[in-house]
């Protein structure tokens, strides 16, 4: 009988022990860390890492994601978003336009305990849903007010998203202990009236750009014509200068030849040239009915 009672007691102890283990066991999912709080000791300094942990029933564990999570606020239904969670932001030209937005984030592991204390026992999900989402919309608008409606609608979206990421990361790391890995406007949703205004601006911009292009083309053509005219004038000038130099050089050469010829001509040379060219016939002169023969050899020098 005693043996039976002992077995029953042992069985009860094992059952209650197993029940206690189950009740006191806390699982921290992959990508999360747990902050432990007890009524007596307050918040523990060390957090629970991924895995199974034995935790006293008097303690509570709050989970915070320390791996990348996404917050999605879109017009259409997507993972993590309801039917329409898009929100409106302001532009530099005082327009208001709805956008779809997404943000990749994680809680900073080194500040989890401080974050838990700051938000009075809220876990990571509650902080994001109840605090971050509300502040997020105004923070995004603080960035978009530096850009015009056209820049938000069809401008350099990569530049805007880089600024959003930097601005939100700086703000949320201080305010919520959150690291923003990436923040981006994924779509813009103008209403009918705003879309008509955007189309008008697009057409106006296109007309302006076309006019600028035509003006630039006219300037280029005028400059090209001017350069060609100047080039032709320069070519003609060079040709004229060349011809003038050639004439001058020819005249100078002829003058030099004449000078050298004059210097080389003596009376003997002239007589000799004359004799060389003489055909041997005596010149005759008919006058007064009689022939007069002139003897060149007797002509005195």
C-alpha positions as CSV (number, residue, x, y, z in Angstrom):
1,X,0.0,0.0,0.0
2,X,2.8,2.4,0.9
3,X,4.5,1.5,-2.3
4,X,1.4,2.4,-4.3
5,X,0.9,5.7,-2.5
6,X,4.6,6.5,-3.1
7,X,4.2,5.8,-6.8
8,X,1.1,8.0,-7.0
9,X,2.9,10.8,-5.3
10,X,5.9,10.4,-7.6
11,X,3.6,10.4,-10.6
12,X,1.9,13.6,-9.4
13,X,5.3,15.2,-8.8
14,X,6.4,14.3,-12.3
15,X,3.1,15.6,-13.8
16,X,3.2,18.8,-11.9
17,X,6.9,19.1,-12.7
18,X,6.3,18.6,-16.4
19,X,3.4,21.0,-16.3
20,X,5.7,23.5,-14.6
21,X,8.4,23.1,-17.2
22,X,5.8,23.6,-20.0
23,X,4.3,26.7,-18.2
24,X,7.8,28.1,-17.5
25,X,9.2,27.5,-20.9
26,X,9.5,30.5,-23.2
27,X,10.4,30.2,-26.9
28,X,12.1,33.2,-28.6
29,X,11.6,32.9,-32.4
30,X,14.4,33.3,-34.9
31,X,15.1,36.9,-35.5
32,X,13.8,38.1,-32.1
33,X,15.1,38.8,-28.7
34,X,13.1,38.8,-25.5
35,X,13.1,41.4,-22.7
36,X,12.4,39.9,-19.3
37,X,10.4,41.7,-16.6
38,X,9.4,40.6,-13.1
39,X,7.2,42.3,-10.6
40,X,9.8,42.0,-7.9
41,X,13.1,42.7,-9.8
42,X,12.0,44.9,-12.6
43,X,13.6,44.6,-16.1
44,X,16.5,42.2,-16.4
45,X,19.6,43.6,-17.9
46,X,20.2,40.7,-20.2
47,X,17.8,39.8,-23.0
48,X,16.8,36.3,-24.1
49,X,18.3,35.2,-27.4
50,X,16.6,32.9,-30.0
51,X,15.7,29.5,-28.6
52,X,13.9,27.9,-25.6
53,X,14.3,29.3,-22.1
54,X,13.0,28.5,-18.6
55,X,11.3,31.5,-17.2
56,X,9.7,31.9,-13.8
57,X,5.9,32.2,-13.9
58,X,6.3,35.6,-12.1
59,X,8.2,36.9,-15.1
60,X,7.0,38.2,-18.4
61,X,8.8,38.2,-21.7
62,X,8.3,40.9,-24.4
63,X,9.5,40.2,-27.9
64,X,11.4,42.6,-30.2
65,X,12.5,41.9,-33.8
66,X,16.2,42.3,-34.3
67,X,16.2,41.0,-37.9
68,X,14.7,42.8,-40.9
69,X,11.0,43.4,-40.7
70,X,8.8,45.3,-43.2
71,X,6.2,47.9,-42.5
72,X,3.9,48.3,-45.6
73,X,1.3,51.0,-46.0
74,X,-0.2,50.7,-49.5
75,X,-3.4,51.5,-51.4
76,X,-3.8,48.0,-52.6
77,X,-3.8,44.8,-50.5
78,X,-0.4,43.4,-49.9
79,X,1.3,41.3,-47.3
80,X,1.2,43.2,-44.0
81,X,-1.1,45.9,-45.4
82,X,-4.9,46.1,-45.3
83,X,-7.1,47.2,-48.2
84,X,-6.0,50.9,-48.2
85,X,-3.3,52.2,-45.8
86,X,-1.9,54.8,-48.2
87,X,-1.5,58.3,-46.7
88,X,-1.2,61.8,-47.9
89,X,2.0,63.9,-47.9
90,X,2.7,67.6,-48.7
91,X,4.9,68.9,-51.5
92,X,7.0,72.0,-51.8
93,X,4.4,73.7,-54.0
94,X,1.6,73.2,-51.4
95,X,0.0,70.2,-53.1
96,X,-1.2,67.1,-51.2
97,X,-0.8,63.6,-52.7
98,X,-1.4,60.1,-51.5
99,X,1.5,57.6,-51.5
100,X,2.1,54.0,-50.9
101,X,5.1,53.4,-48.6
102,X,7.2,50.6,-47.2
103,X,10.0,50.5,-44.6
104,X,12.5,47.8,-43.6
105,X,13.5,48.1,-40.0
106,X,14.7,46.3,-36.9
107,X,15.1,47.1,-33.2
108,X,18.6,47.8,-32.1
109,X,19.7,44.9,-29.8
110,X,21.9,47.1,-27.6
111,X,19.0,49.4,-26.6
112,X,16.1,46.9,-26.2
113,X,15.9,47.2,-22.4
114,X,15.9,51.1,-22.6
115,X,13.3,51.0,-25.3
116,X,11.1,48.6,-23.2
117,X,11.4,50.9,-20.2
118,X,10.7,54.0,-22.3
119,X,7.4,52.6,-23.7
120,X,6.3,51.1,-20.4
121,X,6.2,47.5,-21.1
122,X,5.1,47.5,-24.8
123,X,6.6,44.9,-27.1
124,X,8.1,45.6,-30.5
125,X,5.0,45.0,-32.5
126,X,2.9,47.3,-30.3
127,X,5.5,50.1,-30.5
128,X,5.5,49.9,-34.3
129,X,1.7,49.7,-34.7
130,X,0.7,52.2,-32.1
131,X,3.6,54.7,-32.1
132,X,5.9,54.4,-35.1
133,X,3.1,54.3,-37.7
134,X,1.5,57.4,-36.4
135,X,4.7,59.4,-36.3
136,X,5.9,58.0,-39.6
137,X,3.4,59.9,-41.7
138,X,4.4,63.3,-40.5
139,X,8.1,62.4,-40.7
140,X,7.8,61.4,-44.4
141,X,5.9,64.6,-45.1
142,X,8.8,66.6,-43.6
143,X,11.0,65.2,-46.3
144,X,8.6,65.5,-49.2
145,X,8.0,69.2,-48.6
146,X,11.5,69.7,-50.1
147,X,10.2,68.4,-53.5
148,X,7.6,69.6,-55.9
149,X,4.6,67.7,-56.9
150,X,6.1,66.8,-60.3
151,X,9.3,65.6,-58.5
152,X,7.3,63.3,-56.3
153,X,5.2,62.0,-59.1
154,X,7.9,61.5,-61.8
155,X,11.2,62.8,-60.5
156,X,14.3,61.1,-59.1
157,X,12.6,58.7,-56.8
158,X,15.9,57.1,-55.8
159,X,17.2,60.4,-54.4
160,X,14.0,61.0,-52.4
161,X,14.0,57.5,-51.0
162,X,17.7,57.8,-49.9
163,X,16.8,61.0,-48.0
164,X,13.8,59.3,-46.4
165,X,15.9,56.4,-45.3
166,X,18.6,58.7,-43.8
167,X,16.0,61.0,-42.1
168,X,13.9,58.3,-40.6
169,X,16.8,56.3,-39.4
170,X,18.2,59.3,-37.6
171,X,14.8,60.1,-36.1
172,X,13.6,56.6,-35.2
173,X,16.9,55.4,-33.7
174,X,16.7,58.2,-31.1
175,X,12.9,58.0,-30.6
176,X,12.1,54.3,-30.8
177,X,15.4,52.5,-30.7
178,X,14.8,51.4,-34.3
179,X,17.3,51.1,-37.2
180,X,15.7,52.0,-40.5
181,X,17.4,49.9,-43.2
182,X,15.4,51.2,-46.1
183,X,12.4,53.5,-46.6
184,X,10.8,54.2,-49.9
185,X,7.8,55.6,-51.7
186,X,6.7,52.7,-53.8
187,X,3.8,54.4,-55.6
188,X,2.0,57.8,-55.9
189,X,-1.8,58.0,-56.2
190,X,-3.1,61.4,-57.5
191,X,-6.9,61.8,-57.6
192,X,-8.6,62.7,-60.8
193,X,-8.3,66.5,-60.4
194,X,-4.7,66.3,-59.3
195,X,-3.9,63.9,-62.2
196,X,-5.4,66.4,-64.7
197,X,-3.2,69.2,-63.1
198,X,-0.2,66.9,-63.4
199,X,-0.9,66.1,-67.0
200,X,-1.2,69.9,-67.7
201,X,2.1,70.5,-66.0
202,X,3.7,67.6,-68.0
203,X,2.4,69.1,-71.3
204,X,3.6,72.6,-70.3
205,X,7.0,71.2,-69.3
206,X,7.3,69.4,-72.6
207,X,6.4,72.5,-74.6
208,X,8.9,74.5,-72.6
209,X,11.6,71.9,-73.1
210,X,10.8,71.8,-76.9
211,X,11.1,75.6,-77.1
212,X,14.4,75.5,-75.3
213,X,15.7,72.8,-77.6
214,X,14.6,74.8,-80.6
215,X,16.3,77.9,-79.2
216,X,19.5,75.9,-78.6
217,X,19.4,74.5,-82.1
218,X,18.9,78.0,-83.5
219,X,21.9,79.2,-81.5
220,X,24.0,76.3,-82.6
221,X,23.0,76.9,-86.3
222,X,23.8,80.7,-86.0
223,X,27.1,79.9,-84.4
224,X,27.9,77.3,-87.0
225,X,27.1,79.8,-89.8
226,X,29.2,82.4,-88.2
227,X,32.1,80.1,-87.9
228,X,31.8,78.9,-91.5
229,X,31.6,82.5,-92.7
230,X,34.6,83.5,-90.7
231,X,36.4,80.4,-92.0
232,X,35.6,81.3,-95.6
233,X,36.7,84.9,-95.0
234,X,40.0,83.6,-93.5
235,X,40.6,81.3,-96.4
236,X,40.0,84.1,-98.9
237,X,42.2,86.4,-97.0
238,X,45.0,83.8,-96.9
239,X,44.6,83.1,-100.6
240,X,44.7,86.9,-101.4
241,X,47.7,87.3,-99.1
242,X,49.4,84.4,-100.9
243,X,48.7,85.8,-104.3
244,X,50.0,89.2,-103.3
245,X,53.1,87.6,-101.8
246,X,53.6,85.6,-105.1
247,X,53.2,88.7,-107.2
248,X,55.6,90.6,-105.0
249,X,58.1,87.8,-105.0
250,X,57.8,87.6,-108.8
251,X,58.3,91.4,-109.2
252,X,61.2,91.4,-106.8
253,X,62.8,88.5,-108.7
254,X,62.3,90.3,-112.0
255,X,63.7,93.5,-110.7
256,X,66.7,91.7,-109.3
257,X,67.2,89.9,-112.7
258,X,67.0,93.3,-114.5
259,X,69.5,94.8,-112.1
260,X,71.9,92.0,-112.5
261,X,71.5,92.2,-116.3
262,X,72.0,95.9,-116.4
263,X,75.2,95.6,-114.3
264,X,76.5,92.9,-116.6
265,X,75.9,94.8,-120.0
266,X,79.0,96.6,-121.3
267,X,79.6,98.3,-124.6
268,X,81.8,95.5,-125.8
269,X,79.2,92.9,-124.9
270,X,76.5,94.9,-126.8
271,X,78.8,95.1,-129.8
272,X,79.7,91.4,-129.6
273,X,76.0,90.5,-129.4
274,X,75.3,92.6,-132.4
275,X,78.1,91.0,-134.4
276,X,77.0,87.5,-133.4
277,X,73.5,88.3,-134.7
278,X,74.8,90.1,-138.0
279,X,74.1,88.1,-141.2
280,X,77.1,89.5,-143.0
281,X,75.2,91.8,-145.3
282,X,76.1,95.5,-145.4
283,X,73.3,97.8,-144.7
284,X,72.4,100.1,-147.6
285,X,71.0,103.5,-147.8
286,X,69.2,104.7,-150.9
287,X,69.0,108.4,-151.1
288,X,69.4,111.1,-153.8
289,X,69.6,108.5,-156.6
290,X,72.8,107.0,-155.5
291,X,73.7,104.1,-153.2
292,X,75.5,104.9,-150.0
293,X,77.2,102.1,-148.1
294,X,77.8,102.7,-144.5
295,X,80.7,100.8,-143.0
296,X,79.8,99.9,-139.5
297,X,83.4,99.0,-138.8
298,X,84.4,102.6,-139.4
299,X,81.8,104.0,-137.0
300,X,83.7,105.6,-134.3
301,X,83.2,104.4,-130.8
